Amino acid sequence: MRTSRNPTPELEHDLIRLPCLGYEPAPQPGLVRCVEHGSPTPLERWHCHDEYELQLIVGARGHAFIGDHVGAFEPGHLVLTGPRLPHNWVSTDLPPEGLAVRSLVLQFLDQPLQQGLAAVGALDELKPLLERSRHGIEFFGLSAEMRTRFHGLKAASGLERLGRFLDILGLLAHWPDYRLLSSVQLQRFEADATLAPLKAVIQHAKLNFTEPLGPAEAARLVGMNQRQFARHFSRCTGGSFTAFLTRLRVNHACELLLQTELLVSSICYQAGFNNMANFDRHFLRLKGLTPSAYRRLAQARFGRPAS
């Protein structure tokens, strides 16, 4: 029997964006707003919003929940989330008096950026970054630089503020050391003639990932030989078709772990794995913990301790 374990994330709106919670007072924010908040705070909850959010943890450790991702965070943790992607950072090691500053946050709207992309060709460089953010991006090796840039942007106004904001986006767009958190991502190569068939096979995999499906069959679906298919698939997704399929299965298992009371052994086969050992091995490699531990820990994304 399927029972809900995934309450709808609260949609954040302007009524909660008060200076007493760390937001800049209106009308200062404009395109981008700065938030500097401590912990505990009413902002620490399972929620989503229409803005992109760049969050830098500068104090505390705890558990990060971004979409179906569950992981640890510590000072220096830097993540960009896209519009309406649910998230929560739950602190676990706070001192009795709490923390005055735990997070430095930038929030910015999609529509002005899309209008800029349409009008200014140079901004095309931001498109892959914005697309990847739909699944959450964790950046490595940028925390000190981003902390300095956050305070510089917060102190600026007008054209200087816009310039500093675009500099931050440019840095993120070209930073090579990152990982996607909530799911795989198809990179955009609009001018590449091989993209259309790859989209077709990816869509087929998403609809049929619980069935046996190997690289050879995938190559036949798009009329390529296996070697050609492997080369193009890797170039467009950053990995092999087998790795892509495994992540689809693990992500589906995450949904079942969060949204149902099904036994882990049942979820293993419903997600397309053929034995528990294989399921546990791939789940641990991709999520950093076992399926059972993932289910227990995920309760904390709502601000409740894991049982």
N, C-alpha and C positions, 0 to 999 in steps of 0.2 A: 504494500500500500504506500503510495507517495504522499508524504506530508511535508508541508512547507518548513524549511529550515533557513530560508533566505528572505527575511522581511524586506519590503521595498525600501531602498535607501531614501532618506529624507532629502527632498530637493531644497537646497539652500537658496535663499532669496535675499533681496536687499534689506528687508526688515531686520535681519539678524546682524547685518554688517555695521556694527556700532564701534565707535572709537574705544569704548571701554573694553572691548574684546580684542583690541589690537589693530583694527582697521584704520586706515587713513581717513580723516574727516572729509566729507564731500564739500566742494566739488573737485578736490585735488586729484583723485585717481585718474580720470579720463580713460585712455586706452588701457592702461595697466595700473593696478592698485597693489600697494604693499601692505602686508599683514605681518605683524611681529607679535607672537603670542606665547604664553607660557603653558603650563600644565599643572593641575587639571584645568580644563576649560570647557564651556559648552560647545566649542568648535570640535571637540574630540568625540566624534560620533560617526556612525555609518551613514554617509551622505554623498550627494553628487551636486553638481551645479553646471550652468551653461558655459562657464569659463574654463580655459586651460588653467592648470595650476602647477607652478614650479615650487616644490617644497624642499627646503634644506633644514635638516635636523642639526641643531647646534648644542642641544643638551638632552640628556636622558637616553635610555635604551628601552626597547619594547618590541612590539609586533606590528608589522606593516601589513595592511590588507588593501590590495588594489585589484578590483575585479575579482577574479578567482585566484589571485596570487596571495599566498600567506608566507611571510618571511620575517626575519629579524631586522631591526634597525638600531643604529647607534649614531653618535655624533659624526657628521660628515656624510650621512645618507642623503642623497640628492635624487629626486624623482620628478619627472614631468608627467602629468596626467592630462588626458584630453577631455573635451566636453562630455558631461553626463557619465563619465566613468566613475562608478562608486569607489569610495576609498575611506580609510580610517587609519590613523596611527595611534596605537594605544600604548602609553607609557607604563612600564612595569617596575621601575627602580627609583621612583621619585622620593626626595627627602620629605620629612613630615610637613614642612612648610610649603612644599611644591616648588616649582621652578618659575621664575619671572619670565624667562625667555627659553622656549624649547625649539620653536620653529621660526624660520624666516621664509615668507611665502610671497610669491608673485602670482596674481590672477589677471588674466587678460582675455578679452572677448574674441570670438572667432570671426564674426561678420566684418569688423574693420580690417582684419588681416586678409580675409578673402577678397575684399574690395581692393586692398593694396596689391595683392598678388595679380589681380586682373589688370591693374593700371600700371604697375611697375615691373618690368621684366626681370630686373635683378633680384626681386624677392622670390623668384621661382626656386631659388636654392633652399628656401624654407619648407617647400612642399613635402619632401620626404620626412622631415622632422615632425610636422604637424600630423601626417598620416600615421607615423609610428606611435605618436602620443596617445592614440585611441586605445592602446593596450598598456600604457604605462611604460616609461623608460627610466631605468636607473643608470645614472652616470657615475663613473669612477674617476678619481683623481682631480676633481674640480671643486671640491668643497671650499678650500681656502680662497680660491679665486672668486667663486660665486658669492661668498660672504662679503668680500670687499665690494663687488659690483652691486650687490643688493643695497648696501648702505649708500653707495654713490648714487644709485638711481633714486632712492627714497629722498635724498637731499636735493635732487634736481627738479626742475620744472620746465615747462614749455618745450622748445626744440631740443634742448640739452637732454631732457628726460626721454624724449622719443629716441634720440640718438643712442643713449645708453641702453635703452630697452632693445633696440635692434641689434646692438653689439652683443647683448646676451644671447638673443636668438641665433645670431650668426655663429657664436662660439659653440652653442649646443648643436647646431645643425652640422658642424664640421668635426665635432669631437668623436674620435674613433672608438673610445673605450666605454661601451654601454651594453646593456642587455634589455630585452623586452620582457615584461613581467607577466601579463595576463594572457597572451596568446601569441601565435606566430603572426607574421606580417608579410604581405606581398609588397615588395618595393615597386615603385612606379617607373616604368620605362615607356612612356607613351609613344615614342617614335620607333620602338623596337617591334619589328614584325612578328617576332616569336612570342610576344606577350599574350596575344589573344588565345592561342592554343594552351598556353600555360594557365591562363585564367580558367579555361574550360576544364582542365584536368584537376585544378585545385577545387573548383566547384564540385566536380564529380567526387573527389575525395571527401569533401565536407559532408556530402549527402550519403556516402557509402563507407565511411571509415570503420564501421563495425564489421565489414565483410573483408575476406582475404583480398588484398590488393597490393601487388608488388610493382617495382619500377618497370619491369618488362611489360606488364599489362597497361600501366599508365602511359608508357611510350607508344604503345600500339593505339591507344585512344586518340592520340594527337598526330599520328602518322609519322613519328620519328623513330630512328633506331635508338636503342637503349643508351648508347654512349652519347649521342647528340642530345637526347633528352636530359640525361644527367648533367651535362655541362650547362645547358640553358637553364635548367631548374635551379641549379646551385647559384648561378649568376643572379637570378631574379629574386631568390628567397634567402640566400646566404647559407643554405644547407642542402642536404640530400632529400629526395622524396621520402625515403624511409624515415628519416628524422622528422620530417613534416607530419607524416601520418602518425607517428608515435606521439607527437605533441598534441595532435587533434584528439587522440584517444585518451591521453592523460587529462587534457582539459575537460573532456566530457565526463570522465570519472570524477573530476573535481566538482562539476555541477551536481552529479548524483550524490556525492558525499555531503554537499551543502544543502541540497533541496529535498532529500529523501531519508528514510530510515532503513534503506536496503542494506543488507549485509555486505561487507567489503568483498567477500567471495563472489557474490552475485554481481556486484558492480564491475568486478574484474572482467567477466565475460560479456556483460552488456556494453562495456566500452571497447570491445574488440580484441582483448588479449586472450591468449589460448591457455595460459596457466598462471597461477598465483605468483610463482617465483619470478616470472618474466614481468608481470605487472608491478610487483614490489620493487624490482630492480630499476625499471624505467621511472616509476613514480618518485623514488628516492633521488635518482639522479637529477630529475627536472625540478622537483619541488623542495628537495633538501630534507624531507621527512617522510615517514611512512604514511600510507592512506589513512590508517586509524588515527595517527597523531595529527594529521592534517584536519580530520573531522573534529577532533577534540579542540584543537587550537583555534579553529575558525570561529568558535563561539565568541572568542574575545573581540572579534571585529565589531560586535555590537556594543562593546564597552563592558561586557560581562566576563568574569574569569572563566577559563576553560575548566570543564568538569573532569 
